[in-house]
Amino acid sequence: MLAIQRVSVFTLLLFIICSSCTKSETILVSDNDPPIVNNVPAIKIENYVNRVFIDLLGREPLDAEMEVEVQHLRDGMLSKSTRLALLEKLQTSTDFVEGDTSYQRAYHQQFYNLAKVRFLEGVSDQAIVEEFIPNADSIETLQLLKLIDSRADLQFGNIQLSEFFGRMIHNNVYDQINMNTFNFVNATFDNLYWRYPTNAEFQSGFQMVENQTEQNFLGQSGSDKFDYVAIITTNLEFFEGLIIWVYQQLLSRRPDSAETAALLNDLATDQDIRVVQRLVMSTDEYAGF
């Protein structure tokens, strides 16, 4: 009888333990699907918007901007046309934006800053005014003032890319960084063409700048530094160099021959580097999708 009672007690305890171990319940919440569009998770879409703002405007988007632009991209299913619309908006919109005045102005300020980093070691406009202009003669002062004005002049269509970059290499700041004609000629090829000149190119360019003698330089005739700058910033290779610059900035690589060929003629004709930027930044490679 005692054995039977012990078994009963054991059975009762086992029943109590098993009863307390109920299966976990599955709770379903409506409208809580993972925010994935075309197999791209939300965090990647947000990263794309953040990167676009930094590369084009030099700043991260505000929370409200992030929310709006991410939603637009989702609504457009991350299509290339939706990406292009965002990029063009940040480059060209003249609507008032607090702190930036407009996206258009912020874009051109960022482009100007990036150009000064590449060519002028990022010198500030204040330093140009306070350190360089007081020690410059009248012609040098004019070139420095043109440099400072190049951001606004490009924004409002008063100059083209060739003139914009011509101002980057024809001023006292650039001359101080690259002292003497030998360094100047080599630096301009390196900065603009991403290569150094051949011996023939160097000799003709050097004679033009140093001795003001008539030379055939890159297939054109010139006899002074002004001619040198005009020629080197209008040659077809100049526009190829701009394409390389965009790819290096945005993808950390050089374009291949097919990519360059697809962009070169239009860029040389229209001189609109914004188109090149948009085509690169709308790719999955840039977006990380």
C-alpha positions as CSV (number, residue, x, y, z in Angstrom):
1,M,0.0,0.0,0.0
2,L,2.9,2.4,0.8
3,A,4.4,1.8,-2.6
4,I,1.2,2.6,-4.3
5,Q,0.9,5.9,-2.3
6,R,4.5,6.8,-3.3
7,V,3.8,6.2,-7.0
8,S,0.7,8.4,-6.7
9,V,2.5,11.2,-5.1
10,F,5.3,11.0,-7.8
11,T,2.7,11.0,-10.6
12,L,1.0,14.1,-9.0
13,L,4.2,16.0,-8.8
14,L,5.1,15.1,-12.4
15,F,1.7,16.3,-13.6
16,I,2.1,19.6,-11.8
17,I,5.5,20.2,-13.3
18,C,4.4,19.4,-16.8
19,S,1.3,21.6,-16.5
20,S,3.4,24.6,-15.6
21,C,5.6,24.1,-18.7
22,T,3.2,25.5,-21.3
23,K,4.3,26.2,-24.8
24,S,5.3,29.7,-25.6
25,E,2.6,31.7,-27.3
26,T,3.1,33.3,-30.7
27,I,1.9,36.9,-30.8
28,L,1.1,38.4,-34.2
29,V,1.2,42.2,-34.7
30,S,-0.4,43.5,-37.7
31,D,1.3,46.1,-40.0
32,N,4.7,45.1,-38.7
33,D,6.3,43.6,-41.8
34,P,10.1,44.1,-42.0
35,P,10.8,47.3,-43.9
36,I,12.4,45.7,-46.9
37,V,12.1,47.0,-50.5
38,N,13.3,44.8,-53.4
39,N,15.3,42.7,-50.9
40,V,17.0,45.9,-49.5
41,P,16.6,46.4,-45.8
42,A,15.7,49.7,-44.3
43,I,19.2,50.3,-42.8
44,K,20.8,50.2,-46.3
45,I,18.2,52.7,-47.7
46,E,19.0,55.0,-44.8
47,N,22.7,54.6,-45.3
48,Y,22.3,55.5,-49.0
49,V,20.4,58.7,-48.2
50,N,23.0,59.6,-45.6
51,R,25.9,59.0,-48.0
52,V,24.2,61.0,-50.7
53,F,23.8,64.0,-48.5
54,I,27.4,63.9,-47.3
55,D,28.9,63.5,-50.7
56,L,26.7,66.2,-52.4
57,L,26.1,68.7,-49.6
58,G,28.9,68.0,-47.1
59,R,26.5,67.2,-44.2
60,E,24.2,64.4,-42.9
61,P,20.4,64.8,-43.5
62,L,18.3,66.1,-40.7
63,D,15.8,63.6,-39.2
64,A,12.9,65.1,-41.2
65,E,14.9,65.0,-44.4
66,M,15.9,61.3,-43.8
67,E,12.3,60.3,-43.2
68,V,11.0,62.1,-46.3
69,E,13.7,60.8,-48.7
70,V,13.7,57.2,-47.4
71,Q,9.9,57.1,-47.9
72,H,10.2,58.5,-51.5
73,L,12.8,55.8,-52.3
74,R,10.5,53.1,-50.9
75,D,7.5,54.5,-52.7
76,G,9.5,54.3,-55.9
77,M,10.8,50.8,-55.2
78,L,14.4,52.1,-55.2
79,S,14.2,52.5,-59.0
80,K,17.0,54.3,-60.8
81,S,14.6,57.1,-61.7
82,T,13.7,57.7,-58.1
83,R,17.4,57.8,-57.1
84,L,18.1,60.2,-59.9
85,A,15.3,62.5,-58.8
86,L,16.8,62.6,-55.3
87,L,20.3,63.4,-56.6
88,E,19.1,66.1,-59.0
89,K,17.0,67.7,-56.2
90,L,20.1,68.0,-53.9
91,Q,22.1,69.4,-56.8
92,T,19.7,71.9,-58.2
93,S,16.8,72.7,-55.9
94,T,16.5,76.5,-55.1
95,D,13.8,76.0,-52.5
96,F,14.8,77.6,-49.2
97,V,16.6,75.2,-46.7
98,E,17.4,76.6,-43.3
99,G,21.2,76.7,-42.8
100,D,22.0,75.9,-46.4
101,T,20.0,78.7,-48.1
102,S,19.2,76.1,-50.7
103,Y,20.3,72.6,-51.7
104,Q,21.7,74.2,-54.9
105,R,24.0,76.6,-53.0
106,A,25.1,73.9,-50.5
107,Y,26.0,71.6,-53.4
108,H,28.1,74.2,-55.1
109,Q,29.8,75.1,-51.8
110,Q,30.7,71.4,-51.3
111,F,31.9,71.1,-54.9
112,Y,34.1,74.2,-54.4
113,N,35.5,72.9,-51.1
114,L,36.3,69.5,-52.7
115,A,38.1,71.2,-55.6
116,K,40.2,73.3,-53.2
117,V,41.1,70.2,-51.3
118,R,42.4,68.5,-54.5
119,F,44.2,71.6,-55.9
120,L,44.9,74.0,-53.0
121,E,45.3,71.8,-49.9
122,G,41.9,73.0,-48.7
123,V,42.9,76.6,-48.1
124,S,40.0,78.7,-46.7
125,D,38.7,81.8,-48.4
126,Q,39.6,83.7,-45.2
127,A,43.2,82.7,-45.5
128,I,43.2,83.8,-49.2
129,V,41.9,87.2,-48.2
130,E,44.1,87.7,-45.1
131,E,47.3,86.0,-46.2
132,F,47.6,86.0,-49.9
133,I,45.8,89.1,-51.3
134,P,47.8,91.6,-49.1
135,N,51.0,90.3,-50.7
136,A,49.8,90.1,-54.3
137,D,50.1,92.6,-57.1
138,S,47.1,93.8,-59.1
139,I,47.0,90.9,-61.6
140,E,47.6,88.3,-58.8
141,T,44.9,89.9,-56.7
142,L,42.4,89.6,-59.6
143,Q,43.2,85.9,-60.0
144,L,42.6,85.3,-56.3
145,L,39.3,87.2,-56.3
146,K,38.2,85.2,-59.3
147,L,39.1,82.0,-57.4
148,I,36.9,83.1,-54.5
149,D,34.1,84.0,-56.8
150,S,34.3,80.7,-58.7
151,R,31.7,79.0,-56.5
152,A,29.0,81.5,-57.2
153,D,30.0,81.9,-60.8
154,L,29.6,78.2,-61.4
155,Q,26.4,78.0,-59.5
156,F,24.7,80.8,-61.6
157,G,26.1,79.7,-64.9
158,N,28.6,82.6,-65.4
159,I,31.5,80.2,-66.0
160,Q,31.9,76.6,-67.2
161,L,33.9,73.8,-65.6
162,S,37.0,74.6,-67.7
163,E,37.1,78.1,-66.3
164,F,36.3,77.0,-62.8
165,F,39.3,74.6,-62.8
166,G,41.4,77.1,-64.6
167,R,41.0,79.4,-61.7
168,M,42.0,76.5,-59.3
169,I,45.5,76.3,-60.9
170,H,46.1,79.9,-61.9
171,N,46.5,81.8,-58.6
172,N,49.2,82.5,-56.0
173,V,48.1,79.8,-53.7
174,Y,48.7,77.1,-56.3
175,D,52.0,78.7,-57.2
176,Q,53.1,78.7,-53.6
177,I,52.2,75.0,-53.2
178,N,53.9,74.1,-56.4
179,M,56.9,76.5,-56.5
180,N,58.6,77.2,-59.8
181,T,57.6,76.3,-63.3
182,F,59.0,72.8,-63.2
183,N,56.7,71.8,-60.3
184,F,53.8,73.8,-61.8
185,V,53.7,71.9,-65.1
186,N,54.1,68.5,-63.4
187,A,51.4,69.4,-60.8
188,T,48.8,70.6,-63.3
189,F,49.1,67.3,-65.3
190,D,48.9,65.3,-62.1
191,N,45.9,67.2,-60.7
192,L,44.0,67.5,-63.9
193,Y,45.0,64.4,-65.9
194,W,46.0,62.0,-63.2
195,R,49.4,61.4,-64.8
196,Y,52.6,63.3,-65.4
197,P,53.5,64.9,-68.8
198,T,55.6,63.2,-71.4
199,N,59.0,64.8,-72.1
200,A,57.6,66.6,-75.1
201,E,54.6,67.9,-73.2
202,F,56.7,69.1,-70.4
203,Q,59.2,70.9,-72.6
204,S,56.5,72.8,-74.6
205,G,54.5,73.6,-71.5
206,F,57.6,74.7,-69.6
207,Q,58.7,77.0,-72.4
208,M,55.3,78.6,-72.6
209,V,55.1,79.4,-68.9
210,E,58.7,80.1,-68.1
211,N,59.9,82.0,-71.2
212,Q,56.7,83.1,-72.8
213,T,57.7,81.5,-76.2
214,E,55.3,80.3,-78.8
215,Q,54.8,76.5,-78.5
216,N,52.6,73.8,-79.8
217,F,51.1,72.4,-76.6
218,L,48.6,69.5,-76.6
219,G,47.8,70.3,-80.2
220,Q,47.2,74.0,-79.7
221,S,49.4,77.1,-79.9
222,G,50.2,79.2,-77.0
223,S,52.9,81.6,-75.6
224,D,52.3,82.3,-71.9
225,K,50.8,81.0,-68.7
226,F,47.3,82.2,-69.6
227,D,47.4,80.2,-72.8
228,Y,48.8,77.2,-70.9
229,V,45.9,77.2,-68.5
230,A,43.3,77.7,-71.2
231,I,44.7,74.8,-73.2
232,I,45.2,72.3,-70.4
233,T,41.6,72.9,-69.2
234,T,39.9,72.5,-72.5
235,N,41.7,69.5,-73.9
236,L,39.6,66.3,-74.1
237,E,41.8,64.6,-71.6
238,F,40.8,67.3,-69.1
239,F,37.2,66.0,-69.1
240,E,38.5,62.4,-68.9
241,G,40.4,63.6,-65.7
242,L,37.1,64.9,-64.3
243,I,35.5,61.5,-64.8
244,I,38.4,59.9,-63.0
245,W,38.0,62.4,-60.2
246,V,34.3,61.6,-59.7
247,Y,34.9,57.9,-59.7
248,Q,37.8,58.2,-57.2
249,Q,35.7,60.4,-54.9
250,L,32.5,58.3,-55.0
251,L,33.7,54.7,-55.7
252,S,37.4,54.8,-54.7
253,R,38.4,53.4,-58.1
254,R,39.1,54.6,-61.6
255,P,36.5,54.1,-64.3
256,D,37.2,51.5,-66.9
257,S,37.4,52.4,-70.6
258,A,33.7,51.6,-71.3
259,E,32.5,53.8,-68.4
260,T,34.7,56.7,-69.5
261,A,33.6,56.4,-73.1
262,A,29.9,56.4,-72.1
263,L,30.4,59.8,-70.3
264,L,33.2,61.6,-72.0
265,N,31.6,63.2,-75.1
266,D,28.5,64.5,-73.3
267,L,30.7,65.9,-70.5
268,A,33.1,67.6,-73.0
269,T,30.1,69.1,-74.8
270,D,27.8,70.2,-71.9
271,Q,30.5,70.6,-69.2
272,D,27.9,69.4,-66.6
273,I,29.7,67.3,-64.0
274,R,26.5,66.9,-62.1
275,V,25.3,64.4,-64.7
276,V,28.3,62.3,-64.2
277,Q,27.8,62.3,-60.4
278,R,24.2,61.3,-60.7
279,L,24.9,58.4,-63.0
280,V,27.5,57.1,-60.6
281,M,25.5,57.7,-57.4
282,S,22.4,56.0,-58.8
283,T,24.2,52.7,-59.3
284,D,23.8,49.7,-57.0
285,E,27.6,49.7,-56.6
286,Y,27.5,53.2,-55.0
287,A,24.3,52.5,-53.1
288,G,25.4,49.2,-51.7
289,F,22.1,47.6,-52.6
